[in-house]
Amino acid sequence: MKKQTALWIVFAIAIAGMLFSGYLSYGEIFAKSCYATKLGLGACNQVFQLPACIYGFVMYTIILVISIFGLRSKSRN
């Protein structure tokens, strides 16, 4: 597999992860509801007084930014 193809796959997974964890984060913070239990994913957990899905959202955002940098640098060469 080419590096460019792998970066596009990572980019797509990061977008999907951001959408899903963003949906769960919205439910936890703004709607004051636990969407995870409604989706059958288990209980809503908190880590350091923040919902765990927020950490997932931040992680996927970092992965998205890194993949964008990789795609941009690859296209210049």
The first five atom37 places (N, CA, C, CB, O) and aatype in JSON, in Angstrom:
{
  "aatype": [12, 11, 11, 5, 16, 0, 10, 17, 9, 19, 13, 0, 9, 0, 9, 0, 7, 12, 10, 13, 15, 7, 18, 10, 15, 18, 7, 6, 9, 13, 0, 11, 15, 4, 18, 0, 16, 11, 10, 7, 10, 7, 0, 4, 2, 5, 19, 13, 5, 10, 14, 0, 4, 9, 18, 7, 13, 19, 12, 18, 16, 9, 9, 10, 19, 9, 15, 9, 13, 7, 10, 1, 15, 11, 15, 1, 2],
  "atom_mask": [
    [1, 1, 1, 1, 1],
    [1, 1, 1, 1, 1],
    [1, 1, 1, 1, 1],
    [1, 1, 1, 1, 1],
    [1, 1, 1, 1, 1],
    [1, 1, 1, 1, 1],
    [1, 1, 1, 1, 1],
    [1, 1, 1, 1, 1],
    [1, 1, 1, 1, 1],
    [1, 1, 1, 1, 1],
    [1, 1, 1, 1, 1],
    [1, 1, 1, 1, 1],
    [1, 1, 1, 1, 1],
    [1, 1, 1, 1, 1],
    [1, 1, 1, 1, 1],
    [1, 1, 1, 1, 1],
    [1, 1, 1, 0, 1],
    [1, 1, 1, 1, 1],
    [1, 1, 1, 1, 1],
    [1, 1, 1, 1, 1],
    [1, 1, 1, 1, 1],
    [1, 1, 1, 0, 1],
    [1, 1, 1, 1, 1],
    [1, 1, 1, 1, 1],
    [1, 1, 1, 1, 1],
    [1, 1, 1, 1, 1],
    [1, 1, 1, 0, 1],
    [1, 1, 1, 1, 1],
    [1, 1, 1, 1, 1],
    [1, 1, 1, 1, 1],
    [1, 1, 1, 1, 1],
    [1, 1, 1, 1, 1],
    [1, 1, 1, 1, 1],
    [1, 1, 1, 1, 1],
    [1, 1, 1, 1, 1],
    [1, 1, 1, 1, 1],
    [1, 1, 1, 1, 1],
    [1, 1, 1, 1, 1],
    [1, 1, 1, 1, 1],
    [1, 1, 1, 0, 1],
    [1, 1, 1, 1, 1],
    [1, 1, 1, 0, 1],
    [1, 1, 1, 1, 1],
    [1, 1, 1, 1, 1],
    [1, 1, 1, 1, 1],
    [1, 1, 1, 1, 1],
    [1, 1, 1, 1, 1],
    [1, 1, 1, 1, 1],
    [1, 1, 1, 1, 1],
    [1, 1, 1, 1, 1],
    [1, 1, 1, 1, 1],
    [1, 1, 1, 1, 1],
    [1, 1, 1, 1, 1],
    [1, 1, 1, 1, 1],
    [1, 1, 1, 1, 1],
    [1, 1, 1, 0, 1],
    [1, 1, 1, 1, 1],
    [1, 1, 1, 1, 1],
    [1, 1, 1, 1, 1],
    [1, 1, 1, 1, 1],
    [1, 1, 1, 1, 1],
    [1, 1, 1, 1, 1],
    [1, 1, 1, 1, 1],
    [1, 1, 1, 1, 1],
    [1, 1, 1, 1, 1],
    [1, 1, 1, 1, 1],
    [1, 1, 1, 1, 1],
    [1, 1, 1, 1, 1],
    [1, 1, 1, 1, 1],
    [1, 1, 1, 0, 1],
    [1, 1, 1, 1, 1],
    [1, 1, 1, 1, 1],
    [1, 1, 1, 1, 1],
    [1, 1, 1, 1, 1],
    [1, 1, 1, 1, 1],
    [1, 1, 1, 1, 1],
    [1, 1, 1, 1, 1]
  ],
  "atom_positions": [
    [[0.86, -1.18, 0.0], [0.0, 0.0, 0.0], [0.9, 1.24, 0.0], [-0.97, 0.0, 1.24], [1.9, 1.31, 0.72]],
    [[0.51, 2.2, -0.81], [1.27, 3.44, -0.89], [1.01, 4.29, 0.35], [0.91, 4.21, -2.17], [-0.04, 4.2, 0.98]],
    [[1.98, 5.13, 0.68], [1.84, 6.0, 1.85], [0.69, 6.98, 1.66], [3.13, 6.77, 2.1], [-0.02, 7.29, 2.62]],
    [[0.49, 7.45, 0.46], [-0.59, 8.39, 0.17], [-1.95, 7.75, 0.43], [-0.51, 8.89, -1.28], [-2.84, 8.38, 0.99]],
    [[-2.11, 6.5, 0.03], [-3.37, 5.78, 0.25], [-3.6, 5.56, 1.74], [-3.35, 4.43, -0.49], [-4.71, 5.73, 2.24]],
    [[-2.54, 5.2, 2.46], [-2.65, 4.99, 3.9], [-3.04, 6.28, 4.61], [-1.33, 4.45, 4.48], [-3.84, 6.26, 5.55]],
    [[-2.49, 7.4, 4.18], [-2.84, 8.69, 4.79], [-4.3, 9.04, 4.53], [-1.93, 9.8, 4.24], [-4.96, 9.59, 5.41]],
    [[-4.8, 8.73, 3.35], [-6.21, 9.0, 3.05], [-7.13, 8.12, 3.9], [-6.5, 8.76, 1.55], [-8.2, 8.57, 4.33]],
    [[-6.72, 6.87, 4.15], [-7.51, 5.99, 5.0], [-7.53, 6.49, 6.43], [-6.96, 4.56, 4.96], [-8.58, 6.5, 7.07]],
    [[-6.37, 6.92, 6.93], [-6.29, 7.49, 8.29], [-7.13, 8.76, 8.38], [-4.82, 7.79, 8.67], [-7.81, 8.99, 9.38]],
    [[-7.09, 9.58, 7.33], [-7.89, 10.79, 7.28], [-9.39, 10.47, 7.39], [-7.6, 11.57, 5.98], [-10.11, 11.12, 8.15]],
    [[-9.85, 9.48, 6.63], [-11.27, 9.1, 6.64], [-11.69, 8.54, 8.0], [-11.56, 8.06, 5.53], [-12.77, 8.85, 8.49]],
    [[-10.84, 7.72, 8.6], [-11.15, 7.16, 9.92], [-11.19, 8.28, 10.97], [-10.1, 6.09, 10.33], [-12.04, 8.26, 11.87]],
    [[-10.3, 9.25, 10.86], [-10.29, 10.37, 11.8], [-11.57, 11.2, 11.67], [-9.06, 11.25, 11.57], [-12.12, 11.65, 12.68]],
    [[-12.03, 11.42, 10.46], [-13.29, 12.16, 10.25], [-14.45, 11.4, 10.88], [-13.56, 12.39, 8.73], [-15.27, 11.98, 11.59]],
    [[-14.51, 10.08, 10.63], [-15.59, 9.28, 11.2], [-15.53, 9.27, 12.73], [-15.53, 7.83, 10.66], [-16.56, 9.38, 13.39]],
    [[-14.34, 9.16, 13.28], [-14.18, 9.18, 14.73], [-14.56, 10.51, 15.33], [0.0, 0.0, 0.0], [-15.17, 10.56, 16.4]],
    [[-14.21, 11.6, 14.65], [-14.59, 12.93, 15.14], [-16.1, 13.11, 15.12], [-13.92, 14.02, 14.29], [-16.67, 13.68, 16.05]],
    [[-16.74, 12.63, 14.07], [-18.2, 12.77, 14.0], [-18.88, 11.98, 15.12], [-18.72, 12.29, 12.63], [-19.8, 12.48, 15.77]],
    [[-18.44, 10.75, 15.35], [-19.06, 9.91, 16.37], [-18.78, 10.44, 17.77], [-18.58, 8.47, 16.24], [-19.7, 10.57, 18.58]],
    [[-17.52, 10.73, 18.07], [-17.2, 11.23, 19.41], [-17.75, 12.64, 19.62], [-15.69, 11.21, 19.65], [-18.08, 13.01, 20.74]],
    [[-17.85, 13.42, 18.55], [-18.46, 14.74, 18.67], [-19.94, 14.65, 18.99], [0.0, 0.0, 0.0], [-20.47, 15.44, 19.77]],
    [[-20.61, 13.68, 18.38], [-22.03, 13.44, 18.67], [-22.21, 13.06, 20.14], [-22.59, 12.33, 17.75], [-23.08, 13.59, 20.82]],
    [[-21.39, 12.14, 20.62], [-21.47, 11.73, 22.02], [-21.11, 12.87, 22.97], [-20.55, 10.53, 22.27], [-21.74, 13.04, 24.01]],
    [[-20.09, 13.66, 22.6], [-19.69, 14.79, 23.43], [-20.79, 15.84, 23.52], [-18.41, 15.43, 22.88], [-21.05, 16.4, 24.58]],
    [[-21.45, 16.1, 22.4], [-22.55, 17.05, 22.39], [-23.64, 16.6, 23.36], [-23.12, 17.2, 20.98], [-24.16, 17.4, 24.13]],
    [[-23.97, 15.32, 23.32], [-24.99, 14.8, 24.21], [-24.61, 14.92, 25.67], [0.0, 0.0, 0.0], [-25.45, 15.22, 26.52]],
    [[-23.35, 14.69, 25.96], [-22.88, 14.77, 27.35], [-22.85, 16.21, 27.87], [-21.48, 14.15, 27.46], [-23.23, 16.47, 29.01]],
    [[-22.39, 17.13, 27.04], [-22.16, 18.5, 27.52], [-23.41, 19.37, 27.38], [-21.01, 19.14, 26.75], [-23.83, 19.99, 28.36]],
    [[-23.98, 19.42, 26.21], [-25.05, 20.38, 25.96], [-26.45, 19.82, 26.22], [-24.97, 20.87, 24.55], [-27.31, 20.51, 26.77]],
    [[-26.68, 18.58, 25.83], [-28.0, 18.0, 26.02], [-28.17, 17.39, 27.41], [-28.27, 16.95, 24.95], [-29.28, 17.01, 27.8]],
    [[-27.08, 17.29, 28.15], [-27.09, 16.72, 29.51], [-27.73, 15.33, 29.51], [-27.85, 17.64, 30.48], [-28.48, 14.97, 30.42]],
    [[-27.41, 14.56, 28.48], [-27.95, 13.22, 28.34], [-26.81, 12.3, 27.93], [-29.11, 13.18, 27.31], [-25.86, 12.72, 27.27]],
    [[-26.91, 11.05, 28.31], [-25.88, 10.08, 27.97], [-26.33, 9.31, 26.73], [-25.62, 9.1, 29.16], [-27.11, 8.36, 26.82]],
    [[-25.83, 9.73, 25.56], [-26.19, 9.07, 24.32], [-25.59, 7.68, 24.23], [-25.75, 9.9, 23.14], [-26.13, 6.83, 23.52]],
    [[-24.51, 7.42, 24.94], [-23.85, 6.11, 24.86], [-24.76, 5.01, 25.36], [-22.55, 6.12, 25.68], [-24.79, 3.92, 24.78]],
    [[-25.52, 5.27, 26.43], [-26.42, 4.23, 26.93], [-27.59, 4.04, 25.97], [-26.93, 4.59, 28.33], [-28.11, 2.93, 25.85]],
    [[-28.02, 5.1, 25.3], [-29.11, 4.98, 24.34], [-28.68, 4.18, 23.11], [-29.6, 6.36, 23.91], [-29.5, 3.52, 22.47]],
    [[-27.39, 4.25, 22.78], [-26.87, 3.51, 21.64], [-26.43, 2.1, 22.02], [-25.7, 4.26, 21.02], [-26.01, 1.33, 21.15]],
    [[-26.52, 1.75, 23.29], [-26.12, 0.43, 23.75], [-24.62, 0.26, 23.88], [0.0, 0.0, 0.0], [-24.11, -0.85, 23.76]],
    [[-23.9, 1.35, 24.14], [-22.45, 1.3, 24.23], [-21.95, 1.16, 25.67], [-21.85, 2.52, 23.62], [-20.74, 1.08, 25.89]],
    [[-22.83, 1.13, 26.62], [-22.42, 1.02, 28.02], [-22.67, 2.3, 28.77], [0.0, 0.0, 0.0], [-23.37, 3.2, 28.29]],
    [[-22.1, 2.38, 29.94], [-22.3, 3.55, 30.79], [-21.43, 4.72, 30.35], [-22.0, 3.19, 32.25], [-20.4, 4.54, 29.7]],
    [[-21.86, 5.91, 30.71], [-21.08, 7.11, 30.43], [-20.03, 7.26, 31.53], [-21.99, 8.38, 30.34], [-20.37, 7.37, 32.71]],
    [[-18.78, 7.27, 31.14], [-17.69, 7.37, 32.1], [-17.09, 8.75, 32.08], [-16.61, 6.32, 31.82], [-17.17, 9.47, 31.08]],
    [[-16.48, 9.12, 33.2], [-15.79, 10.39, 33.3], [-14.35, 10.15, 33.71], [-16.5, 11.34, 34.29], [-14.06, 9.27, 34.53]],
    [[-13.46, 10.94, 33.13], [-12.04, 10.89, 33.45], [-11.62, 12.31, 33.79], [-11.18, 10.29, 32.27], [-11.76, 13.21, 32.97]],
    [[-11.13, 12.52, 34.98], [-10.74, 13.86, 35.46], [-11.88, 14.87, 35.3], [-9.5, 14.36, 34.71], [-11.66, 15.98, 34.82]],
    [[-13.05, 14.48, 35.69], [-14.26, 15.31, 35.7], [-14.76, 15.7, 34.31], [-13.99, 16.55, 36.49], [-15.6, 16.59, 34.2]],
    [[-14.28, 15.06, 33.26], [-14.77, 15.3, 31.9], [-15.26, 13.99, 31.31], [-13.66, 15.93, 31.0], [-14.71, 12.93, 31.61]],
    [[-16.29, 14.05, 30.48], [-16.76, 12.81, 29.82], [-15.64, 12.21, 28.97], [-18.01, 13.1, 28.95], [-14.88, 12.93, 28.33]],
    [[-15.56, 10.9, 28.96], [-14.49, 10.2, 28.23], [-14.55, 10.46, 26.73], [-14.57, 8.71, 28.5], [-13.52, 10.42, 26.06]],
    [[-15.73, 10.72, 26.19], [-15.85, 10.94, 24.76], [-15.14, 12.22, 24.3], [-17.32, 10.99, 24.37], [-14.78, 12.34, 23.13]],
    [[-14.95, 13.16, 25.2], [-14.23, 14.39, 24.84], [-12.77, 14.07, 24.53], [-14.31, 15.43, 25.99], [-12.19, 14.64, 23.6]],
    [[-12.18, 13.16, 25.3], [-10.8, 12.77, 25.03], [-10.69, 12.06, 23.68], [-10.28, 11.86, 26.15], [-9.7, 12.22, 22.97]],
    [[-11.7, 11.29, 23.33], [-11.72, 10.67, 22.0], [-11.8, 11.71, 20.9], [0.0, 0.0, 0.0], [-11.14, 11.58, 19.87]],
    [[-12.62, 12.73, 21.11], [-12.75, 13.8, 20.12], [-11.42, 14.53, 19.92], [-13.84, 14.79, 20.54], [-11.01, 14.8, 18.8]],
    [[-10.75, 14.83, 21.03], [-9.44, 15.5, 20.94], [-8.43, 14.61, 20.24], [-8.93, 15.89, 22.36], [-7.66, 15.09, 19.4]],
    [[-8.41, 13.32, 20.57], [-7.47, 12.39, 19.94], [-7.7, 12.31, 18.43], [-7.61, 11.0, 20.56], [-6.75, 12.38, 17.65]],
    [[-8.96, 12.18, 18.01], [-9.24, 12.1, 16.58], [-8.93, 13.42, 15.88], [-10.7, 11.72, 16.35], [-8.54, 13.41, 14.71]],
    [[-9.1, 14.54, 16.56], [-8.73, 15.83, 15.96], [-7.23, 15.9, 15.73], [-9.18, 16.98, 16.86], [-6.79, 16.38, 14.68]],
    [[-6.44, 15.44, 16.69], [-4.98, 15.43, 16.53], [-4.58, 14.52, 15.38], [-4.3, 14.98, 17.84], [-3.71, 14.88, 14.58]],
    [[-5.19, 13.35, 15.29], [-4.89, 12.42, 14.2], [-5.26, 13.04, 12.86], [-5.63, 11.09, 14.4], [-4.54, 12.87, 11.87]],
    [[-6.38, 13.75, 12.8], [-6.8, 14.41, 11.56], [-5.78, 15.46, 11.14], [-8.18, 15.06, 11.74], [-5.4, 15.53, 9.97]],
    [[-5.33, 16.28, 12.07], [-4.36, 17.33, 11.76], [-3.04, 16.72, 11.27], [-4.1, 18.23, 13.0], [-2.45, 17.2, 10.3]],
    [[-2.59, 15.65, 11.92], [-1.35, 15.0, 11.51], [-1.5, 14.41, 10.11], [-0.96, 13.9, 12.51], [-0.58, 14.51, 9.3]],
    [[-2.64, 13.8, 9.82], [-2.84, 13.24, 8.48], [-2.91, 14.34, 7.42], [-4.12, 12.38, 8.44], [-2.44, 14.15, 6.29]],
    [[-3.49, 15.47, 7.76], [-3.52, 16.59, 6.81], [-2.11, 17.09, 6.52], [-4.39, 17.74, 7.35], [-1.78, 17.35, 5.37]],
    [[-1.28, 17.22, 7.56], [0.1, 17.62, 7.34], [0.84, 16.61, 6.46], [0.83, 17.78, 8.68], [1.63, 16.99, 5.6]],
    [[0.58, 15.32, 6.7], [1.21, 14.3, 5.88], [0.76, 14.35, 4.43], [0.0, 0.0, 0.0], [1.57, 14.18, 3.53]],
    [[-0.51, 14.58, 4.2], [-1.03, 14.68, 2.83], [-0.5, 15.92, 2.12], [-2.56, 14.7, 2.84], [-0.19, 15.88, 0.93]],
    [[-0.39, 17.01, 2.86], [0.1, 18.25, 2.24], [1.57, 18.14, 1.9], [-0.14, 19.45, 3.17], [2.0, 18.58, 0.83]],
    [[2.36, 17.57, 2.79], [3.79, 17.46, 2.52], [4.07, 16.46, 1.4], [4.55, 17.05, 3.78], [5.03, 16.62, 0.64]],
    [[3.23, 15.44, 1.31], [3.4, 14.43, 0.28], [3.09, 15.0, -1.1], [2.51, 13.22, 0.57], [3.73, 14.64, -2.09]],
    [[2.1, 15.88, -1.16], [1.7, 16.43, -2.46], [2.72, 17.43, -2.98], [0.33, 17.1, -2.34], [2.76, 17.68, -4.19]],
    [[3.55, 18.0, -2.14], [4.56, 18.97, -2.57], [5.78, 18.28, -3.17], [4.98, 19.84, -1.38], [6.5, 18.87, -3.97]],
    [[6.01, 17.03, -2.79], [7.2, 16.32, -3.3], [6.96, 15.72, -4.65], [7.62, 15.24, -2.34], [7.85, 15.09, -5.22]]
  ]
}
